[in-house]
């Protein structure tokens, strides 16, 4: 069984993974914020569980992180930090499965949600089931990082699911053992065999019936439904306009210039405009969509005043922001904020006397 998504679609990577990687960089003394900004990524937006980063920007950040940190084992370090809830609905579905086989089946089907450039091929050899990790396209020097984070991540997650290392399981890796692996060997609870023909997780078939300690049938069903809906939406959002929007959503400074977005996506400005036009979209409209979403969040979820919000959204002043917001919604920002507060049962305080 194999489920894959073409890397050429650039379905993006969940921003939370880059946030975790940035936290790791800080822990080893690297200025992660400076690195993110140089790549054009907004550190604040990466904390969101719902935002995806374009694969082009993610690759650039990871490549620079490895080079500037001088740590080729960053993939293993990241793998050890990826607790199951960080994987969104898929993580919850896996955690609430009945058996290890059910959990691995979910990972196989819905891996595209978390790592669109990877897929899983499952095949039985004798008394063992091999879950081979395949990479669509050529990530070049990042292949080692990708396989480290994926396969060793599976080892750590297996321990989380069952409470201990999976008896008889092992990890197969292509190529010779890298020198940095010795420093991390004690962290990996499963045997690791380099020089194999595949990058794979091998589990004795008898162990696939091992129970998951967090099993919850009702939660498993609802989470799987969420995964199915998310997969349909993600694969349906493979248009060029979605790729442009992902770059806009995570860009710093905001809003990004058209030239910056075009360069990130490796196209000319003219090509970017043309391809958006073919999809009945425009760069400015996409920027405004993101601006409106952020404006609503700032107005309902923060105490920022209009000047502060205008500045964050890239407007010259509050008056320009107010005109734009009223054009989008028919309400001024102040009236929108008051209306939302009343709807939520929160009533604004009366202004202090002058």
Secondary structure, DSSP 8 states (H G I E B T S, - for coil): -EE---GGG---EEHHHHHHHHHHHHHTT--HHHHHHHHTB-TTGGG-SS-EE-HHHHHHHHHHHHHHHT-TTHHHHHHHH--GGGGHHHHHHHHT-SBHHHHHHHHHHHHHHH-TTEEEEEEEETTEEEEEEEESS--GGGHHHHHIIIIIHHHHHHHHHHSS--TT-EEEEESS--TTHHHHGGG--SEEEEEESS-EEEEEGGGGG-B-TT--HHHHHHHHHHHHHHHHHHHHT-SHHHHHHHHHHHBSSSS--HHHHHHHTT--HHHHHHHHHHTT--HHHHHHHHHHHHHHHHHHH----HHHHHHHTT-SSHHHHHHHHHHHHSS-HHHHHHHHHHHTT---------
